[in-house]
Amino acid sequence: MRAHRSAPAPATRLRLTLRGRRVLAGLAAAPVVAAIGFGALSGGAALASRADSAPAGTFDTVTVGAGDSLWEIAETVAPDADPRDVVDEILHLNQLRDGVIAAGQQLAIPAAYSTAG
């Protein structure tokens, strides 16, 4: 008897269908999308913390009275300093963008002026 020899099976190439390509692309993109999402969500907290502001405990506070302005407060807490500089520092320390204040609001005064008022 003769042994039957079969021809070697031809090597097959991996073919991806359109659906397979989409699934593979989605799996590859998932970590990138997750990293961007995490960065966007945690970026807001970094902006809110304002690392360049003064540490807690290095300033006094004043309560804004009815009709008070930042200029008047600056002149009161630092009578010998230029009010423009004091107002700028108060704005920066309290993270105020437009300088609008309201009666009853607590404002932090920079340490350089806290003993002057």
C-alpha positions as CSV (number, residue, x, y, z in Angstrom):
1,M,0.0,0.0,0.0
2,R,1.0,3.4,-0.8
3,A,0.7,6.2,1.6
4,H,-1.3,9.1,0.3
5,R,0.6,12.3,0.4
6,S,-1.4,15.4,0.6
7,A,-0.1,18.7,-0.6
8,P,0.8,21.3,2.1
9,A,-2.1,23.6,2.9
10,P,-1.6,27.0,1.4
11,A,-0.8,29.8,3.9
12,T,-3.8,32.0,4.4
13,R,-3.6,35.7,4.8
14,L,-5.5,37.4,7.6
15,R,-8.2,39.6,6.0
16,L,-10.1,42.0,8.0
17,T,-13.5,43.0,7.0
18,L,-14.7,46.6,7.2
19,R,-16.4,45.9,10.5
20,G,-13.2,44.2,11.9
21,R,-11.1,47.3,10.9
22,R,-13.6,49.5,12.7
23,V,-13.4,47.4,15.9
24,L,-9.6,47.3,15.8
25,A,-9.4,51.1,15.3
26,G,-11.9,51.6,18.2
27,L,-9.8,49.5,20.5
28,A,-6.7,51.3,19.6
29,A,-8.3,54.7,20.0
30,A,-9.9,53.9,23.4
31,P,-6.9,54.7,25.6
32,V,-6.3,58.0,23.8
33,V,-9.9,59.1,24.2
34,A,-9.8,58.1,27.9
35,A,-6.6,60.1,28.4
36,I,-8.0,63.2,26.8
37,G,-11.2,62.9,28.8
38,F,-9.2,62.5,32.1
39,G,-7.1,65.5,31.2
40,A,-10.1,67.6,30.4
41,L,-11.8,66.7,33.6
42,S,-8.8,67.2,35.9
43,G,-7.7,70.3,34.1
44,G,-10.6,72.3,35.6
45,A,-9.5,71.5,39.1
46,A,-6.0,72.7,38.4
47,L,-7.4,76.0,37.1
48,A,-9.6,76.4,40.2
49,S,-6.7,75.8,42.6
50,R,-4.6,78.7,41.3
51,A,-1.3,77.5,42.7
52,D,0.2,81.1,42.4
53,S,-2.2,82.5,45.1
54,A,-1.0,83.0,48.6
55,P,-1.1,80.1,51.1
56,A,-3.8,80.1,53.7
57,G,-3.1,82.1,56.8
58,T,-0.8,84.7,55.3
59,F,-3.5,87.4,55.0
60,D,-6.2,89.2,56.9
61,T,-9.7,89.7,55.6
62,V,-12.0,92.7,55.4
63,T,-15.8,92.8,54.9
64,V,-17.0,95.0,52.1
65,G,-19.5,97.6,53.4
66,A,-22.4,99.1,51.4
67,G,-21.0,101.5,48.8
68,D,-17.4,100.5,49.3
69,S,-15.1,100.2,46.3
70,L,-11.8,98.4,45.9
71,W,-10.1,101.8,45.6
72,E,-11.4,102.9,49.0
73,I,-10.5,99.6,50.6
74,A,-7.0,99.9,49.1
75,E,-6.6,103.4,50.6
76,T,-7.8,102.2,54.0
77,V,-5.5,99.1,54.3
78,A,-2.4,100.7,52.7
79,P,-2.6,104.5,53.0
80,D,1.1,104.9,52.1
81,A,1.0,102.7,49.0
82,D,-0.2,103.4,45.5
83,P,-3.9,102.3,45.5
84,R,-3.5,100.9,41.9
85,D,-1.0,98.4,43.1
86,V,-3.0,97.5,46.2
87,V,-6.2,97.0,44.1
88,D,-4.3,94.8,41.7
89,E,-2.9,92.6,44.5
90,I,-6.4,92.3,46.1
91,L,-7.9,91.4,42.7
92,H,-5.2,88.7,42.2
93,L,-5.4,87.3,45.7
94,N,-9.2,87.0,45.6
95,Q,-9.3,85.8,42.0
96,L,-11.6,88.6,41.0
97,R,-11.7,89.2,37.2
98,D,-13.6,92.4,36.9
99,G,-13.3,94.1,40.2
100,V,-17.0,93.9,41.1
101,I,-17.6,93.5,44.8
102,A,-20.7,93.3,46.9
103,A,-21.6,94.4,50.4
104,G,-20.9,91.7,52.9
105,Q,-18.3,90.0,50.8
106,Q,-15.1,88.9,52.5
107,L,-11.9,90.0,50.8
108,A,-8.4,88.8,51.6
109,I,-5.8,91.5,52.0
110,P,-2.2,90.7,51.0
111,A,0.2,90.1,53.9
112,A,2.2,93.2,53.0
113,Y,-0.8,95.4,53.9
114,S,-2.5,93.4,56.6
115,T,-0.7,95.2,59.5
116,A,-1.2,98.7,57.9
117,G,-5.0,98.6,58.2
